[in-house]
C-alpha cells in the first residue's frame, strides 16, 4: 500500500516553530508520500503542497474549511493522515495506528469540569447528532495525534455535520467510518514543567513548546533540519 499524504491545516501566525519541529519528527518517524499545507504557508517551507484557504471564521470553521479543501483536492491521496502543526511523532511508526480517547460521554465530563465554551458545546452537539443517527455511545477521536482519513468518508461526515456551528469532525468521521481503534490518553502538554508523556506521540501548547521542558526535549532530539525547510530561513 502506498504511503499516505500528510494534511496539515495551518493558521496565519508570524512564527511557527512548532510546525518546523513537527515536520522534522514526521520526516524521521512517519512514512508518508507528500506533505500538504492547507491555509497559510510559512516562507521557510519547501517541497510541500499548498492549498490556500480563506481563514475568515472561527478556528473551528477554518479547520473544517481546510479539511474539506484537502478532501476535494485531486492531488491529495485518497487516504491521508490528518495532522495539526503541533503534532510530534517521537518514535518510528511503520503505519499510523487508529487511536481514540474513549467514549465521548467521558471526555465531556472532563471538559465540563474545566468550564464550558464552544469546544464543549460542539462536542455535545456532535454526540447528540451521532445518537440521532443510531450511534448510542460514540468514541471521541479528538486526540492530538495523527488520524487516518479517507477523503470520501470525511466529505460525507462534513456534509452530515454541516449545520453544526462547531463540529467535532474527527469524532463524527470516526463513528461514521467505523474506525474502531485503540484507546489512549491525550498527549497534549499544557505546562512548562518536567512531567510529559515519553511515548511515540506528543503535542504542545505554544508556551510549553517555547519555554517548557517538553519543548527543550523536542528541540534537542531533532536538531537537524528536515527536507521541508529552506536552510537559514525563518
C-alpha positions in Angstrom: 0.0 0.0 0.0 1.3 3.5 -0.9 2.2 5.7 2.0 -0.4 8.3 2.8 -0.1 12.1 2.4 0.0 14.3 5.5 -2.6 17.1 5.6 -1.8 20.0 7.9 -4.2 22.9 8.5 -2.0 25.9 9.3 -3.3 29.3 10.7 -1.5 32.5 9.8 1.0 33.3 12.6 4.3 35.3 12.4 6.4 32.4 13.8 5.6 28.7 13.8 8.5 26.8 15.2 6.1 24.0 16.3 5.4 23.2 12.7 9.2 23.3 11.9 9.9 20.7 14.5 6.8 18.7 13.8 8.0 18.3 10.2 11.3 17.1 11.5 9.7 14.4 13.5 7.4 13.3 10.6 10.4 13.2 8.2 12.2 10.9 10.6 9.4 8.8 12.0 6.2 8.8 9.9 6.3 7.2 6.5 4.4 9.4 4.0 4.2 10.4 0.4 3.8 14.2 0.4 3.0 17.0 2.9 0.1 19.3 2.2 -0.1 22.7 4.0 -3.7 23.9 4.0 -4.2 27.6 4.7 -1.1 29.7 5.5 2.2 28.6 4.0 5.3 29.9 6.0 8.0 31.4 3.8 10.7 28.9 5.1 8.9 25.9 3.7 9.9 24.0 0.5 8.9 20.8 -1.3 5.4 20.8 0.1 2.0 21.0 -1.5 -0.1 24.1 -0.7 -3.8 24.5 -0.7 -4.7 28.2 0.2 -7.9 28.9 2.1 -9.7 31.9 3.3 -9.5 31.9 7.1 -12.3 34.3 7.9 -14.2 32.3 10.5 -13.6 30.8 14.0 -10.7 28.4 14.4 -13.2 25.6 14.2 -14.7 26.7 11.0 -11.3 27.5 9.5 -10.1 24.0 10.1 -13.3 22.5 8.7 -12.8 24.5 5.6 -9.2 23.3 5.4 -10.1 19.6 5.8 -12.8 20.0 3.1 -10.4 21.7 0.8 -7.9 18.9 1.2 -10.6 16.2 0.6 -11.7 18.0 -2.6 -8.2 18.4 -4.0 -7.5 15.9 -6.7 -3.8 15.5 -5.9 -4.2 14.7 -2.2 -4.1 10.9 -1.7 -7.4 9.2 -1.1 -6.1 8.0 2.2 -4.2 10.6 4.2 -3.2 11.4 7.8 -4.9 14.4 9.3 -2.3 16.4 11.3 -2.0 19.5 13.3 1.0 21.8 13.2 1.8 20.8 16.8 1.8 17.0 16.5 5.2 15.4 17.2 5.8 11.8 16.3 8.7 10.9 18.5 9.2 7.2 17.7 9.3 5.4 14.4 5.9 4.2 13.1 5.6 1.6 10.3 2.0 2.6 9.8 -0.1 5.0 11.8 -2.5 3.2 14.2 -6.1 4.4 14.7 -6.3 5.9 18.2 -9.3 7.3 20.2 -9.9 8.9 23.5 -12.7 6.7 24.8 -16.4 7.4 25.0 -17.5 11.0 24.2 -19.5 11.0 27.4 -16.3 10.6 29.5 -14.5 13.3 27.6 -17.5 15.6 28.0 -17.3 15.2 31.8 -13.6 16.1 31.7 -14.2 19.3 29.8 -17.3 20.2 31.8 -15.1 20.1 34.9 -12.9 22.8 33.3 -15.8 25.0 32.3 -18.0 25.3 29.2 -17.2 27.0 26.0 -17.7 26.5 22.3 -15.5 23.4 22.2 -17.6 21.5 24.8 -20.8 22.7 23.1 -19.5 21.3 19.8 -18.7 18.0 21.5 -22.2 17.7 22.9 -23.8 18.7 19.6 -21.7 16.2 17.7 -22.6 13.5 20.2 -26.3 14.3 20.0 -26.1 14.1 16.2 -24.5 10.7 16.3 -27.1 9.5 18.8 -29.8 10.6 16.4 -28.0 8.6 13.7 -28.0 5.5 15.8 -24.6 5.7 17.4 -25.6 5.4 21.1 -22.2 5.6 22.7 -19.7 7.0 20.2 -16.0 7.2 20.8 -14.1 10.5 20.8 -11.3 10.8 18.2 -10.4 14.3 19.4 -6.8 13.4 20.2 -3.7 15.4 19.4 -2.2 12.6 17.3 -2.4 11.9 13.5 -5.7 10.4 12.3 -6.0 8.1 9.3 -8.7 9.5 7.0 -10.3 8.6 3.7 -11.4 11.6 1.6 -14.8 10.2 0.6 -15.8 9.3 4.1 -14.6 12.6 5.6 -16.6 14.6 3.0 -19.7 12.6 3.9 -19.1 13.3 7.6 -18.6 17.0 6.9 -21.9 17.1 4.9 -23.7 15.3 7.8 -22.4 17.8 10.3 -22.6 20.9 8.1 -25.3 22.5 10.2 -23.3 22.4 13.5 -21.6 25.7 14.4 -18.7 23.7 15.9 -18.4 20.1 14.6 -16.0 17.6 16.1 -15.1 16.3 12.7 -12.6 13.7 13.8 -15.2 12.1 16.1 -18.0 12.4 13.5 -15.8 10.8 10.9 -14.5 8.1 13.2 -18.0 7.0 14.1 -19.5 7.1 10.6 -16.5 5.3 9.2 -16.5 2.6 11.9 -12.8 3.3 12.7 -12.6 1.5 16.0 -9.0 1.6 17.2 -7.1 1.7 20.5 -7.9 4.0 23.4 -5.1 6.2 24.8 -5.0 9.3 27.0 -4.5 12.6 25.2 -0.8 13.6 24.8 -1.3 17.4 24.8 1.2 19.1 27.1 0.0 22.4 28.5 2.5 23.2 31.2 6.2 24.1 31.3 7.2 21.5 33.9 9.0 18.2 33.7 6.0 15.9 33.5 5.0 15.0 30.0 4.5 11.7 28.0 7.5 9.9 26.8 5.7 7.7 24.3 5.5 7.8 20.5 3.4 11.0 20.3 3.5 14.4 21.8 1.7 17.7 21.3 2.2 21.1 23.0 0.7 24.4 23.6 2.9 27.2 22.2 4.1 28.4 25.6 5.0 24.8 26.7 6.9 24.4 23.4 8.8 27.7 23.6 9.5 27.9 27.3 8.8 24.4 28.8 10.9 21.3 29.4 8.9 19.4 26.8 9.9 22.0 24.1 13.6 21.6 25.1 13.2 17.9 24.9 11.8 18.0 21.3 14.2 20.6 20.0 17.3 18.7 21.4 16.1 15.5 19.9 15.6 17.0 16.4 18.4 19.4 15.7 18.8 18.6 12.0 16.6 20.4 9.5 14.0 18.4 7.6 13.8 18.2 3.8 10.9 20.7 4.0 13.0 23.6 5.4 14.9 26.2 3.4 18.2 26.4 5.3 18.6 29.6 7.3 15.1 30.9 6.5 12.7 32.0 9.3 
